[in-house]
Each structure stands twice: as C-alpha cells, then as structure tokens.
Amino acid sequence: MNKTKIITGFTKLSDSELDVKSQEIITRMTGNTNFTSPTPTLVELTAAEREFATSLTNAAHGNTNDTAIKNQKRKELESELHRLGLYVELTANGSEDILFSSGFELQKGKSLVGVLPKPENLKVNIGVNPGSVKINVNSIANADSYLFEYTEAPAIDSSVWVIISSSKANVEITGLTSGKQYAFKVAGVGANTTQVFSDIVTSFIL
C-alpha cells in the first residue's frame, strides 16, 4: 500500500502565500510531540522565514536589487521547508494524522479502483445495413474502455469469441451472417486486469 505523503514543493505559491504557509508550519510544529528533533530546527526555519518576510517588504518598495535579494531569500526558505518536509515524512511513516499535524499539505493521490462492476442493461439492436447490429450498455465509472464480444449461438465453453474494443459504451458490429443467431457480452476495462462480463444476450441477425 502506498504511504500518504505531503507536498514538499512550494513553487506554485505566491510570495505572500509562501510566507503565510511557512508561519503556519512553524506554529503547528512548535511543541508538536510528534516531531521532537526536526531538521532543520524550528529556530533555523523561523530565521529563514523572517529574512524572507523582511526581503518581501523591502522588495515591495525597493529596486531590482531588493527584488533579487527577495528571490534568493525565497529559495533559501523553500530549501529549508523541503528539508523539513523530508524529516516530517520519515518521522510520520505514512500516518495521515501525524502528517496533517505538521502544517504541511497532504498530497492528493489517486484512489485505487478495484474490479469494475458487472455491466448492466446490455442491448442489441438491429443495424441499418444487413448483417449489422448496434450494441450499447450502461456506462461504468472508472472504465477506460469496453470489450464487446460475440459468437454464434448457442454460446458454449468451446465457443470462440470475437473481440471488439471500444472507448465508448456502445459499438456497431458489421459483417454478421443474416439469418443466424449470435450471442453477445461486454466487460469494462480498467486499472484492475480482472474482467467481469455482462449477462449474455442473444439476437437473430437480419
């Protein structure tokens, strides 16, 4: 199982947002019994935050040199926060409660999707041209594509199924033999390789 992590990069934050977030982290980490020996120390981080805050004020009313100093102080503060973030992750060992208590933002990871459910409401409709059918099924959440399969009826264990992949929950099949009966089924395709097929639907082809 993947461990929960925190965001240790701050390049997307504006200067003022970075200063506010730094102060929040310092406040949340101060006296936090989950983190008894932070690296860097909170004294070092506080010093970096104050230097950045001062440079931020100077740059707002100064010249290009003041702006250059502010940019340098920002890099130094981001570096200290990154180092602290690594310490926090190592210490928390994946515990969301402990990570959250640090003041860092939790990463929003993708939820793991299990086996997709059985497709429902498979319908086979006669196509416009002879030897064709249009098939549709209810869309399945988290399905990347669909596997439509057909074979001559009756479907038995030794039947050979023709497979058609579609990115949509519908497909048109052509080239079938008029007057014969075919069996159809469908499965959703997702991250999990296990495929669950719908009930088989049979239809005569015109």
N, C-alpha and C positions, 0 to 999 in steps of 0.2 A: 504494500500500500504506500502511495506517495505521501510524504510528510508535508504538512502545511508549512508554507514559507511566508516571509514578509517581503515587502518592497524595499530594496536597499539602494535603489537609484532615485535621484531627485531632479533629473534634468528637465522633467516636464513641469516642474513647479516654477512659478514666477519668483522673483527675489523676495517679495513680501510674504508669499506663501511658504517659501523655504524657511524664512525667519520664524514664522508662527509655528510651523511643524517642528522646528528644532527646539523651540521653547516648550512645546507640548511633550516631546520625548524626554527632555531634561526633567520636567516636572513629574512625569509618570515613572521615570526611572529612579528618582530620588527617594530613598527609603524603601524601595521595592525589594522585598526579601527574596524574590525570585532571582535577582541579579546582584550578588554580593561583591563581585570583583570585576566590574565592567572594564572593557578595553576598547577605546581609550577611557580614562577615568572621566567621571562627570565634571570634575574640575577642568580638565583639558577641553572637553566638549563645550562647557559653558564659556570658556575663554575664546574659543573659536567662534561661537555664536555672537558674543559681544563685539568681537572685532568685525565680524561681518555686518552686524547691525549698525555700528558706527560708520563703516565704509559706505553702507547703503544711504545713510543720511547725508554724508559728505558728497556722494555722487549726485544726489538729487539737486544739489545747489552748487556743484563744482564744475570742473573742467574734464577734459578727456583723460587726464592723468588720474583724477579721482575715480573715474569710471573703470579704468584699468586696474586700480587697486581693489575696487569693489569686486570685479570679476575674479581676481586672484584669491581674495578672501572667501568668495563663494566656493571656489574649487577646493580650498583647504577645509571648509566646513563640510562640504559634500564627502570629502575623503574621510573625515572623522566619523561622519554618520554611517558611511559604508562599513568602516571597520567595526563600529559598534553593532551594526546590524548583523554582521557575521558572528559576533560574540553572542548576540541575543538568540539567533537561530541555533547555534551549537548548544547553548545552555537550555533552551526550551525543549529541544529534541522533539519537535513536531506538535507540542501541546498548544492548541489554539488559545486557551485561556491565558497561558503564560506569555505567549507571543503578543496577544492583544494588550496585556497589561503594560507592555513596554512603550506603547505610544506609536509604534510603527504600524503601517497599514498592512493588512493581510493580503496576499496575492489571491486573486480570484481565479482559481484553477477550474478546468473543465470537469463537470460532473461525469463520473464513469457511467456509461449506459450499458446495461446488461443485455440479455437476449431480447430481441424485439418480439412483440406480441404476435399472436396468430392473426393474419389478415382477415378482415371481415367484409361481408357483403360483396363477394366476387360475382360479377355479372358478365355474361357472354351474350352479345347482341350480333345479329346477322349484319354483315357489312354491305356496302353499296354494290360492290362487284361480286360476281360468283366466286365461291371458294375463299371468301374472306369473312373475318369476324372482328368485332371491336370488343375488347375486354377492359373492364375497369374494376377497381377495388377501392375501399376506403383508404385514404392516406394514413400512413403510420408515422407517428412522431419519431424523430431521430433516424429515419430510414434515409440512407444515401441514394439508394436505387431499389429496383424491384426485379425479381426473377420470375418471368412468366414462362410456364412450361406446358406443353401439350403432347398428347399421344393418341393413337387410335383407341377408341373404346372397344371393349371394357379395359380399364387400367388394371394390370396385374403386376406381381412382383418383378416379372421379367420384362415388363414394358420398357421401351427405350423412349425417353422423354426428350423432346426438342426444347432447347432453352433460348429464350429471348430476354435480353437485359434492357431495362428502360429506366431512365432517370425520373420518369413520372409514374403515377399510379394508374396508368392506362396505356394500352398499346393496340395496334391493329396488326392482325396476322393475316397474311395472304398465302396463296398457293396451296390451300387445302383442297381435298377432293370432294366435289359436290356429291351429296347423297350418303356420305359416310358420317358416322358419329365419332366425335372426338371428346377426350377428357382434358380439362384444363385445371391448373392450380397456380398459385403465386406465393412468393415469400418475400419479405422485406430484407434488405441487406444493410447492415450497419457495422459498427466497430467490432462487435462480437461476431465471430465466424459461424456460430450456431444458427441454422436456418429453420424457422417454423413455418410450415406451409398451411395454406388455407384448406378448407374442405374442397374436395374435387367437384367440379361442375361439368356435366356433360351436355353436349348440344349437337344436333344434326346440322350439317353444312348444306346450304343451298347452292 
